[in-house]
Amino acid sequence: MAEQRLSAIPEVDEAWNFSLFEAILNRRSRRFGLGMEIKEGPNAFKSPNDPVPLTELEEAMLITAGTGVSGLNLADMPHTKRPEKAYDLAEWDGMCNTMMEHVGRTWSSPCGNHGTELFYTNDEGLYFLNLREVQPEHMREFDDKSDRDKMIEFVRQHRVELSKERLDLPRNTTAIMSFNLWNVNMPGSTLFMPVTDLTEEFINAIMLMADLGAYLVDDLHGYVPCGNERWVKDGHVDNPMPLSYFERGIMTATSVEAGFIDHNIMLACQAMGLGGWIFGGVTSLVAMGGTPLCRGLGFHFEGSPFDPNQVPHPIGIDGLFESYRPPYFPNMAAAVDAVVAKKFGPKGTFNPSSSKPAPYLNRGDFLRQVPHTPEKTIQLCKDTCNYIWQTYGRFPAHADPMVLYAYCQVQHLELEFYDKYYRPGAYLRSHREHMKKWHKLEAKAGRKAA
């Protein structure tokens, strides 16, 4: 099936045209897959079938739905220069240059940052989808039916193999919650793991808030300014914001990205007739590789030089997925420069001479009128980030630089389990017909689906 033109495959066409509202309203966690077993209790059941792994096509469609590059975002906001003094900001309608990219993805991201990357594992190995620097070629990447043909090749092109074996999660409650032990990461399943980098948007948001007149103060150290006193005296900023409050906001704003990705995958499952669910029942410290229990995803972990009792935190995978902080940058000022360059440098989003695409009819003329972030704001950001690094020996001060909160596992459903224990409507027609249509297997039809 994977060698055919995807646009010519009836099952792909049927999934593509599946009702959005039916997918939304009939999304359910369906956890029992082929080959699985609940050993005892009121719903004890052993699947009479062997596991059937997802095909490359099935995974490519789920990945496209979950985290695909879909075109160009619009950045349709006012483009006006920031007033010089903070007291003139009350009615300023600017901030367009807070956007990091014009890349459109299948999920929303604060400031178009898209700092979440997708890892996944199946029977054949462990993979990382490296999309952080991928730029779209068209305003809409899926504009007609023939565009579907590129899904598998896109995944192949940007997939990095981390291991030829399934993720080595220990099968015990140190790594997996007891109610997930029976089915998480089992043969035949594909486990998706979106990991979010907080640091790029953290730096960007310091500049965003500074351009709105706000500056960070350290509420754990007497509310002293976070290295930014001179900009308060200068009148560039005048509104103190507690550091811990700011960090909670960044954690919330960025970590929802993983939920969007997982939910997109789940909606695609309804259209394709696959089982699966979103959950948090895995210890991410273990899954990411922060303990001797397993290699996990292979993240580099660091502790705090000021607090030996602090739990180590993941900072990235060297050379592959790195946060904006040392050791990946010489210092925090260099990390800030990298974020600024991503927007305004020679290859920057807002540089009219760069090769990055933009959605505008007259790209060069338009981008030449986009105001740059003021130098005072950039220096304030450097001073703030240096304060955090020097005071806490880490960045961010309290949150982990990289986080993995929400997992999504997908597998082929064992319909006999649901027929035995559940009222009609536990699964959809797409589930009932999946094995026969997608795998050309004479699977048992099951009773009438919803």
Secondary structure, DSSP 8 states (H G I E B T S, - for coil): -TTS-GGG-HHHHHHHTS-HHHHHHT---B--BTT-EE-SSTT-EE-SS------HHHHHHHHHHHH-EEEE----S------SSGGG-TT----GGG----EEESS--GGG---EEEEEEETTEEEEE--TT---SSSBSS-SGGGGGGHHHHHHHHEEEEESS-----SSTTTB-GGGTTTTT-TT-EEEEEEEE-HHHHHHHHHHHHTTTEEEEETTTTTEESS-HHHHHTTS--EEEEHHHHHHHHHHHHHHHHHHHHHHHHHHHHHHT-EEEEE--B-HHHHTT-STT--TT--EEE-BTTBTTS--EEEEETTTEE-SSTTSSSSHHHHHHHHHHHHHSTT-TT-TTSS---S-TTHHHHHHTS----HHHHHHHHHHHHHHHHHHSSSSSSS-SEE---EEEEE-B-HHHHHHHS-TTSS-HHHHHHHHHHS-------S---
